[in-house]
Every structure is written in C-alpha cells, then in structure tokens.
Amino acid sequence: MPLRNLVPLLCATLLTFAVLYAPQTLLPWIAADLDVSQAAAASLISWSLLAMVVAPVPAGLLMLRSSPRGLVVGGLLGLMFTEAAFYLAPTLPLLSGLRFLQGGLIALLVAALMTYIALNAVDVRRVMAYYVAASILGGLGGRVLAGFLASEEAWRPVFLVLTVGLAGCVGLAWRMEAGPAPRSARLFGALGAVLRQPLVRRASGVGFAGFFVFTALLNFLPFRLQDLDPAVGQASVGLSYAGFLVGVAAALLSARLRTGLGGTFPAIYAGLAVLLGAVALAAVPALGALFAISALAAPGFFLVHTLLAGALNARAGTEAGAVNAVYVASYYIGGSLGSYVPGLVYAAYGWGAFLALLSVVGGLAVYLTHRSALAVRAQPTPAAS
C-alpha cells in the first residue's frame, strides 16, 4: 500500500483508539471530580462500547454502497467535534451522551479502516497487522497521554489536545486515494450470507470473549491499584499500560508467530494462554504484579485479534463490509459487557470473583477456537493458512 494511503490510515487508527481509551486512566479522578461512583465513571467506557455494538451493522451496510475513504474523513470530523464538546461538558449525563456518539463514530471508523485495507492492500494480513499495531499504540498513547497531562484539578485539557490532533488527521485522510467501494445490491443478503458461515460466527465469538476479558482487566486495573495503594497517582496508572508496547510487537510479528507455531489456530491458542496467564497474575495482591499485567494481556489478546482480523479479511473479498460489520459488532459486544458487568461482580463479591468470571469467559474463547480448528481440519478453507 502506498505511503500516501498508509500514513493517513495509521494516523486515523492511532487517534481513533486514543479517543476511545483516554478516559480509562482518568476514571477515579473523573468520579471524584463529578462526585459519582466508580461504576458510574466506568460507564463512560461502557457507553462508547455499547454504541459500537449497534453501529457496525449499519456502517457495514453503508460501506457496501459508499467509499470507505469518505467514511473515514466523516468519522474523524465527527470525533473532532464531539471531543471538543467533551472538553466542555460539565456533567456525567452529558459526558455519557457524548461518549455514546463517539462510540458510534469509532465503530464506523474501525469498520471503514478495515474495509479500506481489505479492498486496497495487496498483502491484507501484513497491512492488517500494521493496523492492529497502530490501534495498540493509539490505546496506549491515549492512556499514557491522559495520565501525564491530567492532574487532580484539571483532567479536561487531555481532550482538547486530542481535538487538535484529530483536526490534523482529517487533512491527511482527505488526501488518501478513494480506491474501490464494495458494491452489492444485496445489503441485508450480504449480512445473512456472512452469518451463515460457521467460521465467521466462531471467530466473532472468540473476538467477543477475548475482548471481554481484556477490557475488564484493563478497565478495572486503576481501581485495583488504588485498592492496594490509595496513593497511586495518574502518571503511575498511565504507566501501568506500558506493556501495550509488547502487544505492538506481537501484532507485527503475528505472521512469523503463525508460521513458527504451526498455523493460525495454534497461534490463537498461544495468545489465549498468555491472556489467561494475565488473569492468573492479577490474583497476586502486589503492585508489581498488577503493573506487569498489561505486558501479558496485551500481546496475548492482540495476537489473537490480529490473526482473526487478518484471516477473515483475507477471505472476505467483496463482502468485506459485511464481514467486518459482524466481527466488529461481536468484538465490541464483548468489550461493552466486559467494561461494566465484571465491575458489578467486583463491587459485590470482590476481586477473586471478578477473576473467576474472566477465567470462564476466557475458557469460552478456547472452546470456540477448538471448534473452529476441528471444522477447518475437516474441510480446509483459505482462512486455515
């Protein structure tokens, strides 16, 4: 893919995920400033992810008739205006409404960016790995930026900085080549055809379960850190996500890991094992163990995500919009539930019950991967390689 297209694509990915996750580091201080509960503050992540559950399907249908580049530009503009409004909004209900709007825009951007890759990249798996690496850096950058720019007295300027960054990215995205648009007269038929594919359903289920576990761990990590040491500050919480850099390496090396481990499914098993290892490490009641969680969870989860997204888009063809709609919707259903439901368990029954729930959901991902592997062995498909 030419740099003219790749650079704006990666810039848009970075800022999209920075916007999504920047509030995560600040949740304890947002709760204190607005005088709301921890669960209410954590819902700022949930509202975005909830919108991302609903938005991918209409976004995917729209992309069957529209240019992904135009949707990228429009989505970035929408994020820019809502981020400026987030900087100004004085109450939690207004912030929650803005986060819901942002979630819909982010879902549109995610689906559009993945579809742009599927339609324009020669080596879809390689460029998809770049995309996932950029999404990791964006999530890490948003969290760390928030941790260092914010203070107990002023956490809002973080969102003004992101507004300026989005404005610059809009200009870059405008210069991308339009490329082909996936066109189909069967808008809902395309979704139905995709949903009838067992491998797509199971891969989407693995994405659901994996993102549930990953989001829960990272969303409630700041609260667990403060439970163990109330003196932990924003900068330290931001640095607890530094292990995401290992996730970047896992995404970029996913092709080599797939080959070295003997194929897509063995590599997915390995990623899930590392993710569940992070859940086990979280049971250790020590700050050092908690600060190491992201160094395990990020490479494990993002290896799984890169392999799933690459395999699905490599075989999607002209139905890329519909495939990405199904996968992204399932993925963010998991993230939305994982950002909120485990918090209720944590509040009611403690950290041990929280981790037990994550272990069960992680086991579901392993089971679905096993079923997919058996199906592929029985009837090989292009996604098996």
C-alpha atoms as a printed R data frame, in Angstrom:
    type eleno elety resid chain resno       x       y      z
1   ATOM     1    CA   MET     A     1   0.000   0.000  0.000
2   ATOM     2    CA   PRO     A     2   1.469   3.434 -0.969
3   ATOM     3    CA   LEU     A     3   2.575   5.704  1.876
4   ATOM     4    CA   ARG     A     4   0.038   8.268  0.677
5   ATOM     5    CA   ASN     A     5  -2.649   5.863  1.856
6   ATOM     6    CA   LEU     A     6  -0.863   4.005  4.641
7   ATOM     7    CA   VAL     A     7   0.226   7.055  6.690
8   ATOM     8    CA   PRO     A     8  -3.265   8.629  6.960
9   ATOM     9    CA   LEU     A     9  -4.748   5.207  7.661
10  ATOM    10    CA   LEU     A    10  -2.354   4.618 10.560
11  ATOM    11    CA   CYS     A    11  -2.800   8.197 11.844
12  ATOM    12    CA   ALA     A    12  -6.582   7.778 11.844
13  ATOM    13    CA   THR     A    13  -6.230   4.456 13.668
14  ATOM    14    CA   LEU     A    14  -3.922   5.938 16.312
15  ATOM    15    CA   LEU     A    15  -6.215   8.854 17.118
16  ATOM    16    CA   THR     A    16  -9.416   6.821 16.973
17  ATOM    17    CA   PHE     A    17  -8.198   4.462 19.676
18  ATOM    18    CA   ALA     A    18  -6.616   7.266 21.684
19  ATOM    19    CA   VAL     A    19 -10.051   8.915 21.861
20  ATOM    20    CA   LEU     A    20 -11.684   5.634 22.862
21  ATOM    21    CA   TYR     A    21  -9.338   4.852 25.743
22  ATOM    22    CA   ALA     A    22  -8.024   8.205 27.016
23  ATOM    23    CA   PRO     A    23 -10.706   8.434 29.760
24  ATOM    24    CA   GLN     A    24  -9.788   4.995 31.141
25  ATOM    25    CA   THR     A    25  -6.745   6.225 33.061
26  ATOM    26    CA   LEU     A    26  -8.754   9.136 34.489
27  ATOM    27    CA   LEU     A    27 -11.795   7.226 35.768
28  ATOM    28    CA   PRO     A    28 -11.022   7.508 39.517
29  ATOM    29    CA   TRP     A    29 -10.446  11.253 39.227
30  ATOM    30    CA   ILE     A    30 -13.465  11.851 36.997
31  ATOM    31    CA   ALA     A    31 -15.532  10.037 39.630
32  ATOM    32    CA   ALA     A    32 -14.140  12.258 42.390
33  ATOM    33    CA   ASP     A    33 -14.494  15.499 40.416
34  ATOM    34    CA   LEU     A    34 -18.105  14.817 39.384
35  ATOM    35    CA   ASP     A    35 -18.972  13.198 42.747
36  ATOM    36    CA   VAL     A    36 -20.210   9.933 41.230
37  ATOM    37    CA   SER     A    37 -19.498   6.273 41.982
38  ATOM    38    CA   GLN     A    38 -16.630   4.318 40.425
39  ATOM    39    CA   ALA     A    39 -19.104   2.181 38.465
40  ATOM    40    CA   ALA     A    40 -20.824   5.313 37.126
41  ATOM    41    CA   ALA     A    41 -17.494   6.763 35.995
42  ATOM    42    CA   ALA     A    42 -16.506   3.441 34.392
43  ATOM    43    CA   SER     A    43 -19.718   3.611 32.354
44  ATOM    44    CA   LEU     A    44 -18.020   6.296 30.201
45  ATOM    45    CA   ILE     A    45 -16.137   3.426 28.590
46  ATOM    46    CA   SER     A    46 -19.262   1.255 28.531
47  ATOM    47    CA   TRP     A    47 -21.365   3.885 26.728
48  ATOM    48    CA   SER     A    48 -18.838   4.076 23.899
49  ATOM    49    CA   LEU     A    49 -18.564   0.335 23.592
50  ATOM    50    CA   LEU     A    50 -22.349  -0.044 23.737
51  ATOM    51    CA   ALA     A    51 -22.720   2.245 20.727
52  ATOM    52    CA   MET     A    52 -20.038   0.226 18.989
53  ATOM    53    CA   VAL     A    53 -22.242  -2.843 19.370
54  ATOM    54    CA   VAL     A    54 -25.060  -1.234 17.360
55  ATOM    55    CA   ALA     A    55 -23.156   0.864 14.838
56  ATOM    56    CA   PRO     A    56 -21.088  -1.733 12.903
57  ATOM    57    CA   VAL     A    57 -24.078  -3.280 11.126
58  ATOM    58    CA   PRO     A    58 -25.404  -0.024  9.600
59  ATOM    59    CA   ALA     A    59 -21.802   1.002  8.964
60  ATOM    60    CA   GLY     A    60 -21.133  -2.250  7.133
61  ATOM    61    CA   LEU     A    61 -24.298  -1.903  5.084
62  ATOM    62    CA   LEU     A    62 -23.369   1.679  4.223
63  ATOM    63    CA   MET     A    63 -19.934   0.576  3.055
64  ATOM    64    CA   LEU     A    64 -21.495  -1.800  0.567
65  ATOM    65    CA   ARG     A    65 -22.590   1.341 -1.297
66  ATOM    66    CA   SER     A    66 -20.093   4.037 -0.152
67  ATOM    67    CA   SER     A    67 -16.377   4.766 -0.329
68  ATOM    68    CA   PRO     A    68 -14.515   3.759  2.872
69  ATOM    69    CA   ARG     A    69 -12.296   6.847  2.500
70  ATOM    70    CA   GLY     A    70 -15.281   9.189  2.673
71  ATOM    71    CA   LEU     A    71 -16.486   7.420  5.800
72  ATOM    72    CA   VAL     A    72 -13.030   7.757  7.371
73  ATOM    73    CA   VAL     A    73 -12.974  11.521  6.751
74  ATOM    74    CA   GLY     A    74 -16.534  11.968  8.031
75  ATOM    75    CA   GLY     A    75 -15.877   9.843 11.107
76  ATOM    76    CA   LEU     A    76 -12.748  11.820 12.021
77  ATOM    77    CA   LEU     A    77 -14.633  15.114 11.678
78  ATOM    78    CA   GLY     A    78 -17.374  13.814 13.948
79  ATOM    79    CA   LEU     A    79 -14.841  12.699 16.550
80  ATOM    80    CA   MET     A    80 -13.134  16.094 16.437
81  ATOM    81    CA   PHE     A    81 -16.365  17.972 17.248
82  ATOM    82    CA   THR     A    82 -17.504  15.534 19.952
83  ATOM    83    CA   GLU     A    83 -14.086  15.587 21.618
84  ATOM    84    CA   ALA     A    84 -14.235  19.390 21.791
85  ATOM    85    CA   ALA     A    85 -17.694  19.101 23.345
86  ATOM    86    CA   PHE     A    86 -16.379  16.515 25.831
87  ATOM    87    CA   TYR     A    87 -13.809  19.070 26.990
88  ATOM    88    CA   LEU     A    88 -16.647  21.498 27.792
89  ATOM    89    CA   ALA     A    89 -19.420  19.186 29.114
90  ATOM    90    CA   PRO     A    90 -19.998  19.798 32.868
91  ATOM    91    CA   THR     A    91 -21.993  16.719 33.957
92  ATOM    92    CA   LEU     A    92 -21.775  12.934 33.725
93  ATOM    93    CA   PRO     A    93 -25.032  12.542 31.714
94  ATOM    94    CA   LEU     A    94 -23.698  14.934 29.049
95  ATOM    95    CA   LEU     A    95 -20.323  13.191 29.024
96  ATOM    96    CA   SER     A    96 -22.082   9.826 28.731
97  ATOM    97    CA   GLY     A    97 -24.167  11.035 25.776
98  ATOM    98    CA   LEU     A    98 -21.070  12.305 24.016
99  ATOM    99    CA   ARG     A    99 -19.273   9.031 24.634
100 ATOM   100    CA   PHE     A   100 -22.207   7.155 23.080
101 ATOM   101    CA   LEU     A   101 -21.965   9.350 19.962
102 ATOM   102    CA   GLN     A   102 -18.221   8.815 19.866
103 ATOM   103    CA   GLY     A   103 -18.701   5.062 20.117
104 ATOM   104    CA   GLY     A   104 -20.864   5.075 17.007
105 ATOM   105    CA   LEU     A   105 -18.303   7.172 15.140
106 ATOM   106    CA   ILE     A   106 -15.445   4.938 16.289
107 ATOM   107    CA   ALA     A   107 -17.313   1.825 15.127
108 ATOM   108    CA   LEU     A   108 -17.802   3.468 11.737
109 ATOM   109    CA   LEU     A   109 -14.102   4.314 11.566
110 ATOM   110    CA   VAL     A   110 -12.977   0.832 12.613
111 ATOM   111    CA   ALA     A   111 -15.172  -0.865 10.014
112 ATOM   112    CA   ALA     A   112 -14.194   1.665  7.325
113 ATOM   113    CA   LEU     A   113 -10.466   1.353  8.027
114 ATOM   114    CA   MET     A   114 -10.546  -2.461  7.994
115 ATOM   115    CA   THR     A   115 -12.618  -2.476  4.813
116 ATOM   116    CA   TYR     A   116 -10.259   0.026  3.160
117 ATOM   117    CA   ILE     A   117  -7.395  -2.381  3.900
118 ATOM   118    CA   ALA     A   118  -9.320  -5.389  2.570
119 ATOM   119    CA   LEU     A   119 -10.095  -3.580 -0.698
120 ATOM   120    CA   ASN     A   120  -6.806  -1.761 -1.320
121 ATOM   121    CA   ALA     A   121  -3.938  -3.740  0.234
122 ATOM   122    CA   VAL     A   122  -2.022  -6.305 -1.809
123 ATOM   123    CA   ASP     A   123  -0.951  -8.197  1.330
124 ATOM   124    CA   VAL     A   124  -4.045  -7.869  3.525
125 ATOM   125    CA   ARG     A   125  -2.612  -9.784  6.505
126 ATOM   126    CA   ARG     A   126   0.531  -7.641  6.652
127 ATOM   127    CA   VAL     A   127  -1.303  -4.304  6.461
128 ATOM   128    CA   MET     A   128  -3.891  -5.571  8.944
129 ATOM   129    CA   ALA     A   129  -1.022  -6.264 11.342
130 ATOM   130    CA   TYR     A   130   0.103  -2.625 10.903
131 ATOM   131    CA   TYR     A   131  -3.467  -1.522 11.603
132 ATOM   132    CA   VAL     A   132  -3.687  -3.565 14.818
133 ATOM   133    CA   ALA     A   133  -0.253  -2.299 15.922
134 ATOM   134    CA   ALA     A   134  -1.421   1.291 15.349
135 ATOM   135    CA   SER     A   135  -4.615   0.602 17.313
136 ATOM   136    CA   ILE     A   136  -2.500  -0.656 20.238
137 ATOM   137    CA   LEU     A   137  -0.241   2.392 20.126
138 ATOM   138    CA   GLY     A   138  -3.304   4.625 19.971
139 ATOM   139    CA   GLY     A   139  -4.861   2.968 23.007
140 ATOM   140    CA   LEU     A   140  -1.578   3.130 24.901
141 ATOM   141    CA   GLY     A   141  -0.902   6.705 23.792
142 ATOM   142    CA   GLY     A   142  -4.339   7.865 24.885
143 ATOM   143    CA   ARG     A   143  -3.970   6.292 28.316
144 ATOM   144    CA   VAL     A   144  -0.400   7.493 28.922
145 ATOM   145    CA   LEU     A   145  -1.111  10.965 27.498
146 ATOM   146    CA   ALA     A   146  -4.076  11.269 29.840
147 ATOM   147    CA   GLY     A   147  -2.001  10.154 32.795
148 ATOM   148    CA   PHE     A   148   0.750  12.705 32.195
149 ATOM   149    CA   LEU     A   149  -1.313  15.698 31.060
150 ATOM   150    CA   ALA     A   150  -4.007  15.451 33.707
151 ATOM   151    CA   SER     A   151  -3.941  16.418 37.347
152 ATOM   152    CA   GLU     A   152  -6.454  16.051 40.146
153 ATOM   153    CA   GLU     A   153  -7.544  19.633 39.485
154 ATOM   154    CA   ALA     A   154  -7.617  19.530 35.668
155 ATOM   155    CA   TRP     A   155  -8.225  16.368 33.650
156 ATOM   156    CA   ARG     A   156 -10.178  18.032 30.797
157 ATOM   157    CA   PRO     A   157  -7.229  19.528 28.811
158 ATOM   158    CA   VAL     A   158  -6.382  15.991 27.639
159 ATOM   159    CA   PHE     A   159  -9.440  16.109 25.387
160 ATOM   160    CA   LEU     A   160  -8.530  19.487 23.932
161 ATOM   161    CA   VAL     A   161  -5.152  18.090 22.852
162 ATOM   162    CA   LEU     A   162  -6.908  15.180 21.145
163 ATOM   163    CA   THR     A   163  -9.242  17.609 19.348
164 ATOM   164    CA   VAL     A   164  -6.250  19.370 17.796
165 ATOM   165    CA   GLY     A   165  -4.708  16.042 16.767
166 ATOM   166    CA   LEU     A   166  -7.926  14.941 15.080
167 ATOM   167    CA   ALA     A   167  -8.073  18.186 13.094
168 ATOM   168    CA   GLY     A   168  -4.642  17.462 11.639
169 ATOM   169    CA   CYS     A   169  -5.564  13.871 10.820
170 ATOM   170    CA   VAL     A   170  -8.653  14.985  8.872
171 ATOM   171    CA   GLY     A   171  -6.361  16.849  6.465
172 ATOM   172    CA   LEU     A   172  -4.203  13.765  5.950
173 ATOM   173    CA   ALA     A   173  -7.168  11.459  5.406
174 ATOM   174    CA   TRP     A   174  -8.642  13.809  2.797
175 ATOM   175    CA   ARG     A   175  -5.595  13.144  0.615
176 ATOM   176    CA   MET     A   176  -5.977   9.343  0.638
177 ATOM   177    CA   GLU     A   177  -6.878   7.678 -2.650
178 ATOM   178    CA   ALA     A   178 -10.562   6.854 -2.752
179 ATOM   179    CA   GLY     A   179  -9.980   3.318 -4.004
180 ATOM   180    CA   PRO     A   180 -12.793   0.927 -4.938
181 ATOM   181    CA   ALA     A   181 -16.032   0.807 -2.989
182 ATOM   182    CA   PRO     A   182 -17.591  -2.595 -2.280
183 ATOM   183    CA   ARG     A   183 -20.877  -2.560 -4.189
184 ATOM   184    CA   SER     A   184 -23.687  -5.028 -3.725
185 ATOM   185    CA   ALA     A   185 -27.388  -4.990 -4.446
186 ATOM   186    CA   ARG     A   186 -27.923  -7.436 -1.552
187 ATOM   187    CA   LEU     A   187 -27.398  -5.261  1.501
188 ATOM   188    CA   PHE     A   188 -29.074  -7.498  4.087
189 ATOM   189    CA   GLY     A   189 -28.432 -10.569  1.974
190 ATOM   190    CA   ALA     A   190 -24.701  -9.977  2.357
191 ATOM   191    CA   LEU     A   191 -25.033  -9.994  6.134
192 ATOM   192    CA   GLY     A   192 -27.140 -13.136  6.029
193 ATOM   193    CA   ALA     A   193 -24.591 -14.912  3.849
194 ATOM   194    CA   VAL     A   194 -21.785 -13.945  6.224
195 ATOM   195    CA   LEU     A   195 -23.718 -15.057  9.308
196 ATOM   196    CA   ARG     A   196 -24.303 -18.472  7.733
197 ATOM   197    CA   GLN     A   197 -20.549 -19.117  7.670
198 ATOM   198    CA   PRO     A   198 -19.642 -21.125 10.815
199 ATOM   199    CA   LEU     A   199 -16.029 -19.935 10.789
200 ATOM   200    CA   VAL     A   200 -17.100 -16.282 10.789
201 ATOM   201    CA   ARG     A   201 -19.510 -16.906 13.675
202 ATOM   202    CA   ARG     A   202 -16.931 -18.748 15.749
203 ATOM   203    CA   ALA     A   203 -14.156 -16.257 15.010
204 ATOM   204    CA   SER     A   204 -16.516 -13.475 16.044
205 ATOM   205    CA   GLY     A   205 -17.259 -15.425 19.238
206 ATOM   206    CA   VAL     A   206 -13.554 -15.659 20.018
207 ATOM   207    CA   GLY     A   207 -13.267 -11.905 19.433
208 ATOM   208    CA   PHE     A   208 -16.222 -11.359 21.782
209 ATOM   209    CA   ALA     A   209 -14.790 -13.452 24.607
210 ATOM   210    CA   GLY     A   210 -11.202 -12.260 24.219
211 ATOM   211    CA   PHE     A   211 -12.149  -8.590 24.233
212 ATOM   212    CA   PHE     A   212 -14.476  -9.137 27.228
213 ATOM   213    CA   VAL     A   213 -11.556 -10.452 29.291
214 ATOM   214    CA   PHE     A   214  -9.053  -7.896 28.024
215 ATOM   215    CA   THR     A   215 -11.344  -4.894 28.531
216 ATOM   216    CA   ALA     A   216 -12.361  -5.996 32.023
217 ATOM   217    CA   LEU     A   217  -8.756  -6.410 33.138
218 ATOM   218    CA   LEU     A   218  -7.636  -3.038 31.829
219 ATOM   219    CA   ASN     A   219 -10.790  -1.101 32.751
220 ATOM   220    CA   PHE     A   220 -10.695  -2.058 36.431
221 ATOM   221    CA   LEU     A   221  -6.915  -2.121 36.828
222 ATOM   222    CA   PRO     A   222  -6.846   1.536 38.082
223 ATOM   223    CA   PHE     A   223  -9.401   0.700 40.777
224 ATOM   224    CA   ARG     A   224  -7.482  -2.401 41.894
225 ATOM   225    CA   LEU     A   225  -4.261  -0.375 42.043
226 ATOM   226    CA   GLN     A   226  -5.960   2.199 44.249
227 ATOM   227    CA   ASP     A   227  -7.439  -0.524 46.443
228 ATOM   228    CA   LEU     A   228  -3.940  -1.814 47.142
229 ATOM   229    CA   ASP     A   229  -2.325   1.632 47.425
230 ATOM   230    CA   PRO     A   230  -4.574   4.738 47.622
231 ATOM   231    CA   ALA     A   231  -1.530   6.940 46.969
232 ATOM   232    CA   VAL     A   232  -1.125   5.713 43.382
233 ATOM   233    CA   GLY     A   233  -1.319   8.732 41.020
234 ATOM   234    CA   GLN     A   234  -2.468   9.279 37.438
235 ATOM   235    CA   ALA     A   235   1.008   9.072 35.924
236 ATOM   236    CA   SER     A   236   1.666   5.726 37.611
237 ATOM   237    CA   VAL     A   237  -1.687   4.371 36.443
238 ATOM   238    CA   GLY     A   238  -0.884   5.527 32.908
239 ATOM   239    CA   LEU     A   239   2.459   3.736 33.028
240 ATOM   240    CA   SER     A   240   0.706   0.525 34.096
241 ATOM   241    CA   TYR     A   241  -0.407   0.261 30.459
242 ATOM   242    CA   ALA     A   242   3.153   0.398 29.094
243 ATOM   243    CA   GLY     A   243   3.007  -3.332 28.415
244 ATOM   244    CA   PHE     A   244   0.916  -2.465 25.369
245 ATOM   245    CA   LEU     A   245   4.248  -1.964 23.585
246 ATOM   246    CA   VAL     A   246   4.720  -5.727 23.784
247 ATOM   247    CA   GLY     A   247   1.305  -6.017 22.133
248 ATOM   248    CA   VAL     A   248   2.611  -3.937 19.221
249 ATOM   249    CA   ALA     A   249   5.436  -6.440 18.749
250 ATOM   250    CA   ALA     A   250   3.003  -9.361 18.899
251 ATOM   251    CA   ALA     A   251   0.823  -7.799 16.199
252 ATOM   252    CA   LEU     A   252   3.751  -7.005 13.900
253 ATOM   253    CA   LEU     A   253   5.253 -10.464 14.399
254 ATOM   254    CA   SER     A   254   1.935 -12.284 14.038
255 ATOM   255    CA   ALA     A   255   2.829 -13.746 10.629
256 ATOM   256    CA   ARG     A   256   6.108 -15.178 11.925
257 ATOM   257    CA   LEU     A   257   4.427 -16.449 15.076
258 ATOM   258    CA   ARG     A   258   1.712 -18.077 12.976
259 ATOM   259    CA   THR     A   259   4.341 -19.873 10.916
260 ATOM   260    CA   GLY     A   260   6.563 -20.752 13.876
261 ATOM   261    CA   LEU     A   261   3.709 -22.129 15.961
262 ATOM   262    CA   GLY     A   262   2.322 -24.237 13.139
263 ATOM   263    CA   GLY     A   263  -0.632 -22.249 11.829
264 ATOM   264    CA   THR     A   264  -3.370 -19.801 12.692
265 ATOM   265    CA   PHE     A   265  -5.144 -21.873 15.335
266 ATOM   266    CA   PRO     A   266  -2.064 -22.947 17.317
267 ATOM   267    CA   ALA     A   267  -1.035 -19.273 17.397
268 ATOM   268    CA   ILE     A   268  -4.506 -18.276 18.623
269 ATOM   269    CA   TYR     A   269  -4.264 -20.938 21.353
270 ATOM   270    CA   ALA     A   270  -0.925 -19.465 22.395
271 ATOM   271    CA   GLY     A   271  -2.357 -15.937 22.519
272 ATOM   272    CA   LEU     A   272  -5.306 -17.062 24.631
273 ATOM   273    CA   ALA     A   273  -2.986 -18.918 27.009
274 ATOM   274    CA   VAL     A   274  -0.952 -15.737 27.550
275 ATOM   275    CA   LEU     A   275  -4.129 -13.681 28.087
276 ATOM   276    CA   LEU     A   276  -5.389 -16.160 30.688
277 ATOM   277    CA   GLY     A   277  -1.941 -16.048 32.279
278 ATOM   278    CA   ALA     A   278  -2.523 -12.317 32.827
279 ATOM   279    CA   VAL     A   279  -5.810 -13.157 34.588
280 ATOM   280    CA   ALA     A   280  -3.922 -15.545 36.874
281 ATOM   281    CA   LEU     A   281  -1.231 -12.929 37.577
282 ATOM   282    CA   ALA     A   282  -3.925 -10.438 38.596
283 ATOM   283    CA   ALA     A   283  -4.699 -12.684 41.584
284 ATOM   284    CA   VAL     A   284  -1.351 -11.722 43.156
285 ATOM   285    CA   PRO     A   285  -2.035  -8.884 45.669
286 ATOM   286    CA   ALA     A   286   1.064  -6.853 44.825
287 ATOM   287    CA   LEU     A   287   1.533  -3.649 42.847
288 ATOM   288    CA   GLY     A   288   4.418  -5.139 40.895
289 ATOM   289    CA   ALA     A   289   2.237  -7.975 39.641
290 ATOM   290    CA   LEU     A   290  -0.533  -5.578 38.603
291 ATOM   291    CA   PHE     A   291   1.895  -3.328 36.738
292 ATOM   292    CA   ALA     A   292   3.035  -6.407 34.765
293 ATOM   293    CA   ILE     A   293  -0.493  -7.414 33.730
294 ATOM   294    CA   SER     A   294  -0.593  -5.362 30.521
295 ATOM   295    CA   ALA     A   295   2.735  -6.883 29.418
296 ATOM   296    CA   LEU     A   296   0.969 -10.266 29.315
297 ATOM   297    CA   ALA     A   297  -2.605  -9.329 28.423
298 ATOM   298    CA   ALA     A   298  -1.696  -7.040 25.517
299 ATOM   299    CA   PRO     A   299   0.495  -9.427 23.465
300 ATOM   300    CA   GLY     A   300  -1.837 -12.343 24.148
301 ATOM   301    CA   PHE     A   301  -5.007 -10.573 23.150
302 ATOM   302    CA   PHE     A   302  -3.625  -8.590 20.219
303 ATOM   303    CA   LEU     A   303  -2.006 -11.665 18.705
304 ATOM   304    CA   VAL     A   304  -5.450 -13.294 18.735
305 ATOM   305    CA   HIS     A   305  -7.135 -10.181 17.325
306 ATOM   306    CA   THR     A   306  -4.567  -9.713 14.543
307 ATOM   307    CA   LEU     A   307  -4.852 -13.326 13.419
308 ATOM   308    CA   LEU     A   308  -8.656 -13.283 13.457
309 ATOM   309    CA   ALA     A   309  -8.967  -9.963 11.602
310 ATOM   310    CA   GLY     A   310  -6.332 -10.943  9.048
311 ATOM   311    CA   ALA     A   311  -7.858 -14.347  8.332
312 ATOM   312    CA   LEU     A   312 -11.403 -13.001  7.982
313 ATOM   313    CA   ASN     A   313 -10.446 -10.089  5.720
314 ATOM   314    CA   ALA     A   314  -8.114 -12.194  3.573
315 ATOM   315    CA   ARG     A   315 -11.096 -14.322  2.580
316 ATOM   316    CA   ALA     A   316 -13.800 -11.617  2.646
317 ATOM   317    CA   GLY     A   317 -13.496 -10.349 -0.937
318 ATOM   318    CA   THR     A   318 -16.334  -8.052 -1.984
319 ATOM   319    CA   GLU     A   319 -18.220  -8.898  1.238
320 ATOM   320    CA   ALA     A   320 -15.545  -7.222  3.388
321 ATOM   321    CA   GLY     A   321 -18.012  -4.632  4.679
322 ATOM   322    CA   ALA     A   322 -20.446  -7.282  5.901
323 ATOM   323    CA   VAL     A   323 -17.704  -9.495  7.383
324 ATOM   324    CA   ASN     A   324 -16.232  -6.568  9.299
325 ATOM   325    CA   ALA     A   325 -19.692  -5.497 10.458
326 ATOM   326    CA   VAL     A   326 -20.316  -8.911 12.037
327 ATOM   327    CA   TYR     A   327 -16.842  -9.237 13.549
328 ATOM   328    CA   VAL     A   328 -16.641  -5.680 14.888
329 ATOM   329    CA   ALA     A   329 -20.156  -5.880 16.375
330 ATOM   330    CA   SER     A   330 -19.347  -9.145 18.179
331 ATOM   331    CA   TYR     A   331 -15.982  -7.804 19.292
332 ATOM   332    CA   TYR     A   332 -17.487  -4.697 20.855
333 ATOM   333    CA   ILE     A   333 -20.405  -6.526 22.435
334 ATOM   334    CA   GLY     A   334 -17.703  -8.352 24.374
335 ATOM   335    CA   GLY     A   335 -15.907  -5.108 25.167
336 ATOM   336    CA   SER     A   336 -19.094  -3.348 26.256
337 ATOM   337    CA   LEU     A   337 -20.117  -6.143 28.609
338 ATOM   338    CA   GLY     A   338 -16.542  -6.575 29.827
339 ATOM   339    CA   SER     A   339 -16.256  -2.902 30.719
340 ATOM   340    CA   TYR     A   340 -19.262  -2.995 33.049
341 ATOM   341    CA   VAL     A   341 -20.559  -6.431 34.145
342 ATOM   342    CA   PRO     A   342 -17.309  -7.606 35.803
343 ATOM   343    CA   GLY     A   343 -17.294  -4.327 37.754
344 ATOM   344    CA   LEU     A   344 -20.620  -5.268 39.334
345 ATOM   345    CA   VAL     A   345 -19.137  -8.635 40.309
346 ATOM   346    CA   TYR     A   346 -16.033  -6.880 41.682
347 ATOM   347    CA   ALA     A   347 -18.121  -4.497 43.791
348 ATOM   348    CA   ALA     A   348 -20.455  -7.206 45.126
349 ATOM   349    CA   TYR     A   349 -18.161 -10.209 45.594
350 ATOM   350    CA   GLY     A   350 -14.565  -8.994 45.382
351 ATOM   351    CA   TRP     A   351 -11.552  -9.316 43.134
352 ATOM   352    CA   GLY     A   352 -11.445 -13.128 43.300
353 ATOM   353    CA   ALA     A   353 -14.954 -13.492 41.870
354 ATOM   354    CA   PHE     A   354 -14.067 -10.883 39.227
355 ATOM   355    CA   LEU     A   355 -11.126 -13.008 38.082
356 ATOM   356    CA   ALA     A   356 -13.188 -16.214 38.181
357 ATOM   357    CA   LEU     A   357 -15.695 -14.668 35.759
358 ATOM   358    CA   LEU     A   358 -12.879 -13.671 33.383
359 ATOM   359    CA   SER     A   359 -11.479 -17.204 33.515
360 ATOM   360    CA   VAL     A   360 -14.840 -18.693 32.492
361 ATOM   361    CA   VAL     A   361 -15.225 -16.287 29.550
362 ATOM   362    CA   GLY     A   362 -11.629 -16.933 28.509
363 ATOM   363    CA   GLY     A   363 -12.403 -20.649 28.542
364 ATOM   364    CA   LEU     A   364 -15.253 -19.959 26.110
365 ATOM   365    CA   ALA     A   365 -12.739 -18.403 23.686
366 ATOM   366    CA   VAL     A   366 -10.566 -21.518 23.912
367 ATOM   367    CA   TYR     A   367 -13.583 -23.768 23.248
368 ATOM   368    CA   LEU     A   368 -14.676 -21.772 20.178
369 ATOM   369    CA   THR     A   369 -11.131 -21.825 18.830
370 ATOM   370    CA   HIS     A   370 -11.072 -25.607 19.271
371 ATOM   371    CA   ARG     A   371 -14.373 -25.988 17.408
372 ATOM   372    CA   SER     A   372 -13.089 -23.798 14.588
373 ATOM   373    CA   ALA     A   373  -9.858 -25.783 14.322
374 ATOM   374    CA   LEU     A   374 -11.778 -29.064 14.104
375 ATOM   375    CA   ALA     A   375 -14.050 -27.662 11.378
376 ATOM   376    CA   VAL     A   376 -11.100 -26.404  9.337
377 ATOM   377    CA   ARG     A   377  -9.324 -29.768  9.572
378 ATOM   378    CA   ALA     A   378 -12.472 -31.488  8.329
379 ATOM   379    CA   GLN     A   379 -12.999 -29.056  5.456
380 ATOM   380    CA   PRO     A   380  -9.959 -26.830  4.733
381 ATOM   381    CA   THR     A   381 -10.660 -23.201  3.794
382 ATOM   382    CA   PRO     A   382  -8.465 -20.275  2.751
383 ATOM   383    CA   ALA     A   383  -8.638 -18.959  6.340
384 ATOM   384    CA   ALA     A   384  -6.800 -22.031  7.616
385 ATOM   385    CA   SER     A   385  -3.453 -20.892  6.322
